[in-house]
Amino acid sequence: MAPLEWLRRRDAGLTVLRRAARTAVVTPVVFGVAIGVIGNPTVATYAAFGCFALLLFADFTGPMADRVRAQAGLGVAGAAFIALGTLVAPITWLAALTTAVLAFAVFFAGVVSSVLAGATTALLLPFILSSSLPAPPSAIPTRLAGWGLATAASIVAILVLWPAPVRSPLRARIVEACHALADRLRNEVAAALDLPGGTPDEVDAACARAASVIAALKHDFYGSPYRPTGLSTGDRALVRLVDELTWLSAVIAAGGAPGPTGPCRVRFGAALALREGAELLESRSGDPATLHAALESLRAEAHAVEDGTVSDGGVRAGFRAQEIGFAAGAIAANIEVAALAERRTLPQRLLGWQPSGIGGPLAAARERAAAHLEAHSVWLHNSIRAAAGLALAVLAARLTGVEHAFWVVLGALAVLRSNALNTGQTVLRAVLGTFAGIIAGGALIAVMGPNRLIAWALLPPAILLAGLAPAVVSFAAGQAAFTVVLFVLFNLIDPTGWRVGLVRLEDVALGCAVSLAVGLLLWPRGAGRALNVALAEAYAGSADYLRAAVDYGVAGGPPPRPSAVRAAAAGRRMDDAFRTYLGERGAKPVPMTDVSRLVGGVVGLRLAADAIVDLWSRADGARDGAAAQAEDRARLRETGSEVAGWYDALAAALTGTSAVPDPLPPDTAPADPPGATPRLVWTGGHLDAARRLQPSLLGPAASVTASA
């Protein structure tokens, strides 16, 4: 059991082992059919590399039906790319230009969906292979035959060969967080009303568990190299829950004791809605009507507090209840949307039916792509860098006349990273790994001699090692193992001895040199500097949204939808810059706790603006008395501008152009001004929460400013 435990520590859930084992089983079979039965080397080459792309470089998650659809879609896209690559391959400049356009499109499309982001290499490999091996259009059917053989085999493999369980780590963490926050709310209500479950020890235990679960949710969410979301309605609803759960946790922690009976009822309703939502997500087959009833009950309790706060402990006493009710209601509503979307019938899916209040996949894709068509977007930088690197690799391979241009381009793709330092380190590992693979592969060729049976026997374990090594050992070990696989494959197709290894070393070195040059020329500092700019833009966008939300509440008019969209777009760019920064090797100039706190500050500021907009969207005739409250409204508008202005100054400081501003002094206005409506006071409460956030951002902002 010791080797298996060692592997489990490096491969959680044995996901990499599953992919590698499938590839090791399927590739020799498909390759053997192409060589032994069909007898065509081209079919054999495309079948083998097709298995690598479809089984080793891609791993779709979710229900089995979704995986099969994604696998088939990858096969169809790969077939189209093979045809395109074959058509442009004879003309060098056209091949390079097409490579640049296609590489940019494939890399940039990853911002739309994590499914596309995870399949980038698998999508590009068939095009790279076809565009690097010039052939007449008549070769397309033969190439497609090999790819089609691999596609069919891969679909069968994911169905019957060690099928992966339906796993959704983000969903499981969200369920756990909903339960933990519900328990904390119920324990705190029990303590306030002197009910069972409200002892100090029980409350402390619930608080500690909620904090731990939220920390784990944030760790898992930001731990992946790209935002873990697809284009499906359910996926989009689930991802929004991460920010909302984090914010709700902070609101509960800052809220103190529940207070009068009305706020207690809101907290209890919030706990019930969270628990029903968690159970609905967990079951996947429950009835959304139960959650809907809990959500309506929560809203009714919140409205009752809003209507009765003046006679039940003052307007301020109901603010925390309103804040918690809004956050828990938003969470429950998003869970309801996800559940309704997952329970759509096939005709409803085909006709594009969406739950109320959410746009379709095409609208979501346009919104996400538009958010990153901006000069400071890390995703845009990486897409341009990849397009330039692969196009230049195609040109270099053609102009130098190397024997296997495919390996030059694939080598460039394998080592290109988000900054020059990481690219350089990866280049060194790639060259050393390939050299080690040449020594090992040459020794195998010498031992095997002309005996093909030994080569066939070595092919499965060699593929298994090549699939495992990059994840559980190192990138260099993966390069060495893949070189050994190529030794065996090419000597089965056309025995050339150890010479194939030297050719590969030469080609990989050329591809690595191209990637290093591109990395030095295009945004060599990577996400470090870009993160500062992304944080600044996110704070500026959220501050503008907060200012617009207060103006909407005080003066009326249409909801500030444009400001909300801009703030969300800046938040997405910040999210991707943060993920890239986390993934870059080397020392971090800013402590991760400081960066995480700044990221959390943006989320809190934007959701506070959401809460103000939601509060006034239900105002109906509440603005009729605006003339009698003119002074209160003017003061509130001035406060909103002052708080938003502080965050504008913070945004400027994050880019290093000014000093970090001192926090604003506490608000000295009366807690419950005479004649003030709950909405006016609660809007001030949201602004006060944004003001209280400021001191916690000073230290992190100073660290980022120093690095800038």
C-alpha positions in Angstrom: 0.0 0.0 0.0 3.0 2.4 0.4 3.3 3.3 -3.3 -0.4 3.8 -3.6 -0.4 6.1 -0.5 2.6 8.0 -2.0 0.6 8.4 -5.2 -2.6 9.6 -3.4 -0.6 12.4 -1.7 0.5 13.7 -5.1 -2.6 12.8 -7.1 -5.8 13.6 -5.1 -8.6 11.2 -6.2 -6.1 9.4 -8.5 -7.4 11.6 -11.3 -4.0 11.7 -13.1 -3.6 7.9 -12.7 -7.0 7.3 -14.2 -6.2 9.4 -17.3 -2.8 7.8 -17.7 -4.1 4.3 -17.3 -6.8 4.8 -19.8 -4.4 6.2 -22.3 -1.9 3.3 -21.7 -4.7 0.8 -22.4 -6.4 2.4 -25.4 -3.4 3.8 -27.3 -1.6 0.5 -28.0 -4.9 -1.1 -29.1 -5.8 1.8 -31.4 -2.2 2.1 -32.7 -2.1 -1.7 -33.2 -5.3 -1.6 -35.3 -3.9 1.2 -37.4 -0.6 -0.4 -38.0 -1.5 -4.1 -38.1 -5.0 -4.1 -39.6 -5.3 -0.9 -41.6 -1.5 -0.8 -42.3 -1.3 3.0 -42.8 1.4 5.0 -40.9 -0.5 8.2 -41.2 -3.6 6.7 -39.7 -1.4 5.2 -37.0 0.3 8.6 -36.2 -3.0 10.5 -35.9 -4.6 7.6 -33.9 -1.8 7.7 -31.4 -1.6 11.4 -31.0 -5.4 11.6 -31.0 -5.4 9.3 -28.0 -2.9 11.5 -26.2 -5.1 14.6 -27.0 -8.4 13.1 -26.1 -7.5 11.0 -23.1 -4.4 12.4 -21.6 -4.6 16.2 -22.3 -8.4 16.5 -21.7 -10.4 15.3 -18.7 -14.0 16.5 -18.5 -16.1 16.4 -15.3 -19.7 16.4 -14.4 -22.5 13.8 -15.2 -21.5 11.1 -17.7 -23.9 12.5 -20.4 -22.1 15.9 -20.2 -18.7 14.2 -20.4 -19.7 12.2 -23.5 -21.0 15.3 -25.2 -17.8 17.2 -24.4 -15.7 14.4 -25.6 -17.6 14.1 -28.9 -17.5 17.9 -29.3 -13.7 17.8 -28.8 -13.5 15.1 -31.5 -15.6 17.2 -34.0 -13.5 20.3 -33.3 -10.3 18.4 -33.7 -11.5 17.0 -37.1 -12.2 20.5 -38.3 -8.7 21.7 -37.1 -7.1 18.8 -38.9 -8.7 19.8 -42.2 -7.8 23.4 -41.7 -4.2 22.6 -40.7 -3.7 20.4 -43.8 -5.1 23.1 -46.1 -2.8 25.9 -44.9 0.4 23.7 -44.3 1.9 24.0 -47.8 2.2 27.9 -47.5 4.5 28.9 -44.7 3.2 32.5 -44.1 -0.4 31.2 -44.2 0.3 28.4 -41.8 2.0 30.9 -39.4 -0.9 33.4 -39.7 -3.5 30.8 -39.2 -1.7 29.4 -36.2 -1.6 32.8 -34.6 -5.3 33.4 -35.2 -6.4 30.0 -34.1 -4.1 29.9 -31.0 -5.4 33.2 -29.9 -9.0 32.2 -30.4 -8.6 28.9 -28.5 -6.7 30.4 -25.6 -9.0 33.4 -25.3 -12.1 31.2 -25.4 -10.9 29.7 -22.1 -12.1 32.9 -20.4 -15.7 31.9 -21.4 -15.6 28.4 -19.8 -13.3 26.3 -17.7 -14.2 23.4 -19.9 -12.6 25.2 -22.9 -9.7 26.4 -20.8 -8.9 22.8 -19.7 -9.0 21.5 -23.2 -6.7 24.1 -24.8 -3.8 21.7 -25.5 -6.2 18.9 -26.7 -7.8 21.4 -29.1 -4.5 22.7 -30.6 -2.6 19.5 -30.9 -4.5 18.1 -34.0 -4.0 21.5 -35.8 -0.3 21.7 -34.8 0.3 18.2 -36.1 -1.5 18.8 -39.4 -0.1 22.3 -40.1 3.5 21.1 -39.3 3.4 18.2 -41.8 2.7 19.6 -45.3 0.5 17.3 -47.4 -2.0 17.7 -50.2 -5.7 18.0 -49.5 -6.1 14.4 -50.5 -4.4 13.4 -47.2 -7.3 14.8 -45.2 -9.5 11.7 -45.2 -6.6 9.5 -44.1 -5.7 11.9 -41.3 -9.4 12.1 -40.2 -9.6 8.3 -40.2 -6.9 8.1 -37.5 -8.4 10.9 -35.5 -11.9 9.4 -35.8 -10.5 6.0 -34.6 -9.1 7.8 -31.5 -12.3 9.7 -30.9 -14.5 6.6 -31.0 -12.1 4.8 -28.7 -11.9 7.7 -26.2 -15.7 7.8 -25.9 -15.8 4.1 -25.2 -12.9 4.4 -22.7 -14.5 7.1 -20.5 -17.7 5.0 -20.4 -16.2 1.6 -19.5 -12.6 2.0 -18.4 -12.5 3.1 -14.8 -15.2 5.8 -15.2 -14.6 8.7 -12.9 -17.3 9.4 -10.3 -19.4 12.5 -10.7 -17.2 15.1 -8.9 -17.9 18.7 -8.3 -15.5 19.9 -5.6 -16.9 23.5 -5.7 -20.4 22.2 -5.3 -19.5 20.1 -2.3 -17.7 23.1 -0.7 -20.8 25.3 -1.3 -23.1 22.7 0.3 -20.7 22.5 3.3 -20.6 26.3 3.6 -24.4 26.7 3.5 -24.8 24.1 6.3 -22.0 25.7 8.4 -23.5 29.3 8.1 -27.0 28.0 8.8 -25.8 26.3 11.9 -24.0 29.4 13.1 -27.2 31.5 12.6 -29.4 29.0 14.4 -27.0 28.8 17.3 -26.8 32.6 17.6 -30.6 32.9 17.5 -30.8 30.1 20.2 -28.4 32.0 22.4 -30.3 35.3 22.0 -33.7 33.7 22.8 -32.2 31.3 25.5 -33.2 28.2 23.6 -31.4 24.8 23.4 -28.2 24.9 21.2 -27.3 28.4 22.4 -24.7 27.7 25.0 -21.4 29.7 24.6 -19.5 26.5 23.7 -22.0 25.6 21.0 -21.9 29.1 19.6 -18.1 29.2 19.6 -17.9 25.8 17.9 -20.4 26.8 15.2 -18.4 30.1 14.6 -15.1 28.2 14.3 -16.5 25.7 11.9 -18.1 28.3 9.7 -14.8 30.2 9.5 -12.9 27.1 8.6 -15.4 26.0 5.9 -15.4 29.4 4.3 -11.6 29.5 4.2 -11.6 26.0 2.6 -14.1 27.2 0.0 -12.0 30.2 -0.9 -8.9 28.1 -1.1 -10.5 25.6 -3.5 -12.1 28.3 -5.6 -8.9 30.3 -6.1 -6.6 27.2 -6.2 -7.5 26.3 -9.8 -5.6 28.1 -12.6 -8.9 29.3 -14.1 -12.3 30.3 -12.9 -14.1 27.0 -12.3 -17.2 27.6 -14.4 -18.9 26.6 -17.6 -21.4 28.3 -19.8 -24.3 26.3 -18.4 -26.9 28.2 -16.4 -26.3 26.0 -13.3 -22.6 26.5 -13.4 -22.9 30.3 -13.7 -25.3 30.4 -10.7 -23.0 28.2 -8.6 -19.9 30.4 -9.1 -21.8 33.5 -7.9 -22.4 31.7 -4.6 -18.7 31.8 -3.6 -18.6 35.6 -3.3 -22.0 35.7 -1.7 -21.2 33.0 0.9 -17.9 34.8 1.7 -19.7 38.1 2.2 -22.5 36.6 4.3 -19.9 35.0 6.6 -18.2 38.4 7.1 -21.6 40.1 7.7 -22.6 37.5 10.3 -19.2 37.9 12.0 -19.6 41.6 12.2 -23.3 41.5 13.2 -23.0 40.7 16.9 -26.1 39.5 18.8 -29.4 39.2 16.8 -31.2 41.8 19.0 -35.0 42.1 19.1 -37.5 39.3 18.0 -37.9 40.6 14.4 -34.2 40.4 13.5 -34.1 37.0 15.2 -36.9 35.8 12.9 -35.0 37.0 9.9 -31.8 35.2 11.0 -33.8 32.0 11.6 -35.4 32.3 8.2 -32.0 32.8 6.6 -30.7 29.7 8.3 -33.7 27.7 7.0 -33.2 29.0 3.5 -29.5 28.1 3.6 -30.2 24.6 4.8 -32.9 24.0 2.2 -30.6 25.3 -0.5 -27.7 23.0 0.7 -30.0 20.0 0.7 -31.3 20.8 -2.8 -27.8 21.1 -4.1 -26.7 17.9 -2.4 -29.6 15.8 -3.6 -29.7 17.0 -7.3 -33.2 15.5 -7.4 -35.1 17.4 -4.7 -38.1 19.7 -5.2 -37.1 23.4 -5.7 -40.5 24.3 -4.4 -39.4 23.6 -0.8 -36.5 26.1 -1.2 -38.8 28.6 -2.9 -41.2 28.5 0.1 -38.3 29.1 2.5 -37.0 32.0 0.4 -40.5 33.6 0.3 -40.8 33.2 4.1 -37.4 34.9 4.5 -38.4 37.8 2.3 -41.6 38.2 4.2 -39.8 38.3 7.5 -37.3 40.8 6.1 -40.1 43.0 4.9 -41.8 42.8 8.2 -38.7 44.0 10.0 -38.4 46.8 7.4 -42.0 47.9 8.1 -41.8 47.5 11.9 -38.3 48.6 12.8 -39.2 52.0 14.3 -41.4 50.3 16.9 -39.2 47.3 17.4 -35.9 48.6 18.7 -35.1 51.4 16.2 -34.2 51.5 12.6 -30.5 50.6 13.2 -31.5 47.5 15.0 -33.0 46.0 11.8 -30.0 46.8 9.6 -28.0 43.7 10.3 -31.2 41.6 9.8 -31.8 43.3 6.5 -28.1 42.7 5.4 -28.2 39.1 6.4 -31.6 38.6 4.9 -30.4 40.1 1.6 -27.3 38.0 1.4 -29.0 34.7 2.4 -31.8 35.5 0.0 -29.4 36.1 -2.9 -27.7 32.7 -2.1 -31.0 30.9 -2.0 -32.2 32.5 -5.2 -29.0 31.4 -7.1 -29.4 27.9 -5.8 -33.0 27.9 -7.0 -31.8 29.0 -10.4 -29.2 26.3 -10.5 -31.7 23.6 -9.5 -34.3 24.7 -12.0 -31.7 24.8 -14.8 -30.5 21.3 -14.0 -34.1 20.0 -14.0 -34.9 21.3 -17.5 -36.2 18.7 -19.9 -34.4 18.0 -23.2 -36.9 20.0 -25.2 -36.5 23.0 -22.8 -32.7 22.8 -23.2 -32.9 22.6 -26.9 -35.3 25.6 -27.1 -33.0 27.6 -24.8 -35.5 28.0 -21.9 -33.8 29.8 -19.0 -35.0 30.3 -15.4 -36.4 33.8 -14.7 -33.8 36.4 -14.1 -30.8 34.8 -15.9 -29.5 35.3 -19.4 -28.6 32.6 -21.9 -25.2 31.1 -22.6 -24.5 33.3 -25.6 -25.2 36.4 -23.6 -22.9 35.2 -20.8 -20.2 34.3 -23.2 -20.3 37.8 -24.8 -20.2 39.4 -21.4 -17.2 37.4 -20.2 -15.2 37.9 -23.4 -16.0 41.6 -23.4 -14.7 41.9 -19.8 -11.2 40.8 -21.0 -11.0 42.8 -24.2 -9.1 45.4 -22.2 -5.4 46.4 -22.3 -4.6 45.2 -18.7 -6.3 41.8 -18.9 -3.9 39.0 -17.9 -6.0 36.6 -19.9 -5.6 38.8 -23.0 -1.9 39.0 -22.4 -1.5 35.3 -22.2 -3.6 34.7 -25.3 -1.5 37.1 -27.4 1.7 35.6 -26.0 0.6 32.1 -26.9 -0.5 33.1 -30.4 2.8 34.9 -31.0 4.9 32.1 -29.6 3.2 29.3 -31.6 3.2 31.4 -34.9 6.9 32.2 -34.5 7.6 28.5 -33.7 5.9 27.5 -37.0 8.0 30.1 -38.9 11.3 29.0 -37.2 10.6 25.4 -37.9 9.9 26.1 -41.6 12.8 28.5 -42.1 15.3 26.2 -40.5 14.1 23.1 -42.3 14.0 20.9 -39.2 12.8 17.3 -39.8 9.8 17.3 -37.4 8.3 20.8 -37.2 5.5 19.4 -35.1 7.9 19.0 -32.1 9.1 22.5 -32.4 5.6 24.0 -32.0 4.6 21.5 -29.4 7.8 22.3 -27.5 7.0 26.0 -27.6 3.5 25.3 -26.3 4.7 23.1 -23.5 7.1 25.6 -21.9 5.3 28.9 -22.5 4.3 30.4 -19.1 2.9 33.7 -17.9 6.2 35.4 -17.2 9.8 35.3 -18.6 11.3 33.8 -15.4 8.9 30.9 -15.2 9.3 30.3 -19.0 13.1 30.2 -18.6 13.0 27.8 -15.8 10.6 25.5 -17.7 12.8 25.7 -20.8 15.7 24.4 -18.8 13.6 21.5 -17.4 12.3 20.6 -20.8 15.7 20.4 -22.4 17.2 18.4 -19.5 14.2 16.1 -19.4 14.4 15.5 -23.2 18.1 14.8 -22.9 17.4 12.3 -20.1 14.7 10.7 -22.3 17.2 10.3 -25.2 19.6 8.4 -23.0 16.9 6.2 -21.6 15.2 5.7 -25.0 18.5 5.0 -26.7 19.3 2.4 -24.2 16.0 0.7 -24.7 16.5 0.7 -28.5 19.9 -0.9 -28.0 18.4 -3.6 -25.8 15.4 -4.2 -28.1 17.3 -4.4 -31.3 14.9 -5.5 -34.1 12.6 -7.3 -31.7 9.2 -5.6 -32.2 7.5 -7.7 -29.5 9.6 -6.1 -26.8 8.7 -2.7 -28.2 4.9 -3.5 -28.1 5.4 -4.8 -24.5 7.1 -1.6 -23.4 4.6 0.8 -25.0 1.8 0.6 -22.3 4.1 1.1 -19.3 5.9 3.9 -21.1 2.6 5.7 -21.8 1.5 5.2 -18.2 4.7 6.7 -16.9 4.5 9.6 -19.4 1.0 10.4 -18.2 1.9 10.2 -14.5 5.3 11.8 -14.4 4.5 15.5 -15.0 1.9 15.6 -12.2 3.4 13.3 -9.6 7.2 13.7 -10.2 8.1 16.8 -12.2 7.8 18.5 -15.6 11.3 17.3 -16.6 10.4 13.7 -15.7 7.4 14.1 -17.9 9.5 15.3 -20.8 11.8 12.4 -20.4 9.0 9.8 -20.3 7.3 11.3 -23.3 10.5 11.2 -25.3 10.8 7.4 -24.4 7.2 6.9 -25.7 8.1 8.6 -29.0 11.2 6.4 -29.3 9.0 3.3 -29.0 6.2 4.7 -31.3 8.3 5.8 -34.1 10.5 2.7 -34.1 7.3 0.7 -34.4 6.2 2.8 -37.4 9.5 3.1 -39.1 12.6 1.8 -37.2 15.2 4.6 -37.1 17.0 3.7 -33.9 18.3 6.4 -31.5 18.5 9.1 -34.2 14.8 10.0 -33.5 15.9 11.2 -30.0 18.5 13.6 -31.3 16.0 15.1 -33.8 13.5 15.6 -31.0 16.1 17.3 -28.8 17.0 19.7 -31.6 13.4 20.5 -32.3 12.4 20.9 -28.6 15.3 23.2 -28.0 14.3 25.4 -31.0 10.7 25.6 -29.8 11.9 26.4 -26.2 14.1 29.2 -27.5 11.1 30.7 -29.4 9.0 30.6 -26.3 11.7 32.2 -24.1 12.2 35.0 -26.7 8.4 35.7 -26.8 8.3 35.6 -22.9 11.1 38.2 -22.7 9.5 40.5 -25.2 5.8 40.3 -24.3 4.8 41.2 -20.7 7.9 39.6 -19.1 6.8 40.4 -15.6 3.7 38.3 -15.9 0.9 38.7 -13.4 2.8 40.5 -10.7 2.4 44.0 -12.1 -0.9 43.1 -13.8 -2.4 42.1 -10.5 -1.8 45.6 -9.1 -3.5 47.2 -12.0 -6.4 44.7 -11.9 -6.9 45.4 -8.2 -6.9 49.1 -8.8 -9.4 48.8 -11.7 -11.6 46.5 -9.6 -11.7 49.0 -6.7 -12.3 51.9 -9.0 -15.2 50.1 -10.7 -16.8 49.0 -7.5 -16.5 52.5 -6.0 -18.2 53.9 -9.1 -21.0 51.3 -8.7 -21.4 52.1 -5.0 -21.7 55.8 -5.8 -24.3 55.1 -8.5 -26.2 52.8 -6.2 -26.5 55.5 -3.6 -27.6 58.1 -6.2 -30.2 55.6 -7.4 -31.6 55.2 -3.9 -31.6 58.9 -3.1 -32.7 60.4 -6.4 -34.5 57.5 -8.2 -34.2 56.9 -11.9 -33.2 53.6 -13.7 -31.1 51.1 -11.8 -27.4 51.6 -12.3 -27.0 48.5 -14.6 -24.0 49.9 -16.6 -22.0 50.6 -13.5 -22.8 47.1 -12.2 -21.7 45.5 -15.4 -18.4 47.5 -15.4 -17.7 46.6 -11.8 -18.4 42.9 -12.5 -16.1 42.9 -15.5 -13.2 44.5 -13.5 -13.8 41.9 -10.8 -13.4 39.1 -13.4 -10.1 40.5 -14.6 -8.9 40.8 -11.0 -10.0 37.2 -10.4 -8.0 35.9 -13.3 -4.9 38.0 -12.5 -5.0 36.7 -8.9 -5.2 33.1 -10.2 -2.3 33.6 -12.5 -0.3 35.2 -9.8 -1.0 32.3 -7.5 0.2 29.8 -10.2 3.5 31.5 -10.9 6.5 29.9 -9.3 9.0 31.9 -7.3 8.9 34.3 -4.4 5.8 36.5 -4.1 6.7 40.2 -3.4 3.4 40.6 -1.6 2.2 38.2 1.2 -0.7 36.1 0.0 -2.8 37.0 3.0 -2.5 40.7 2.0 -3.5 40.0 -1.6 -6.5 37.8 -0.5 -7.7 40.6 1.8 -7.6 43.1 -1.0 -9.5 40.7 -3.3 -12.1 40.2 -0.5 -12.4 43.9 -0.1 -13.5 44.3 -3.8 -16.1 41.6 -3.3 -17.5 43.2 -0.2 -17.7 46.7 -1.8 -19.5 45.4 -4.9 -22.0 43.3 -2.9 -22.7 46.3 -0.6 -23.7 48.2 -3.8 -25.9 45.3 -4.8 -27.6 45.4 -1.5 -28.4 49.1 -1.8 -29.8 48.6 -5.3 -31.9 45.7 -4.1 -33.1 47.7 -1.1 -34.4 50.6 -3.2 -35.7 48.5 -6.1 -38.6 47.6 -3.7 -39.2 51.2 -2.7 -42.5 51.7 -4.6 -43.7 54.9 -3.1 -41.0 55.3 -0.5 -39.5 58.3 -2.4 -42.8 60.2 -2.2 -41.7 62.0 1.0 -38.4 63.0 -0.6 -39.0 66.7 0.0 -39.5 66.3 3.7 -36.2 64.3 3.9 -34.2 66.5 1.6 -31.5 67.2 4.2 -31.1 63.5 5.1 -30.9 62.5 1.4 -28.4 65.2 0.6 -26.2 64.1 3.5 -26.5 60.5 2.5 -25.5 61.3 -1.1 -22.5 63.3 0.2 -21.5 60.3 2.4 -21.7 57.9 -0.5 -19.5 60.2 -2.6 -17.0 60.5 0.2 -16.8 56.7 0.8 -16.5 56.0 -2.9 -13.9 58.7 -3.3 -11.7 57.0 -0.6 -11.8 53.8 -2.7 -10.9 55.8 -5.8 -7.8 57.1 -3.9 -7.0 53.6 -2.8 -7.2 52.4 -6.5 -4.7 55.1 -7.4 -2.4 54.1 -4.6 -2.4 50.4 -5.7 -0.7 51.4 -9.0 2.0 53.3 -7.1 1.0 56.7 -8.3 0.0 58.1 -4.9 0.1 57.3 -1.2 -2.4 55.0 0.5 -5.1 57.3 2.0 -5.8 57.4 5.7 -9.2 55.8 6.6 -12.2 58.1 6.9 -13.3 59.0 10.4 -16.3 57.2 11.9 -19.7 58.5 11.0 -21.0 60.7 13.8 -24.5 61.1 12.5 -27.3 60.0 14.8 -28.1 56.2 14.7 -31.8 56.9 14.0 -32.4 60.4 12.7 -35.9 61.8 13.4 -38.2 61.1 10.5 -35.7 59.0 8.6 -37.1 56.0 6.8 -35.5 52.5 7.2 -34.2 52.6 3.7 -32.3 55.8 4.2 -30.8 54.6 7.5 -30.0 51.1 6.1 -28.3 52.7 3.0 -26.2 54.6 5.5 -25.5 51.3 7.3 -24.1 49.8 4.1 -21.9 52.8 3.6 -20.8 52.6 7.2 -19.8 48.9 6.5 -17.8 50.0 3.6 -16.1 52.7 5.8 -15.3 50.1 8.5 -13.6 47.9 5.9 -11.0 50.6 5.2 -8.6 50.1 8.1 -8.2 46.4 7.3 -7.0 47.3 3.8 -4.3 49.8 4.8 -1.5 47.3 5.5 -2.2 45.1 2.4 -2.4 48.2 0.2 0.9 49.5 1.6 2.5 46.1 0.7 1.2 46.2 -2.9 2.2 49.9 -3.3 5.7 49.1 -2.2 5.9 46.3 -4.8 4.6 48.6 -7.5 
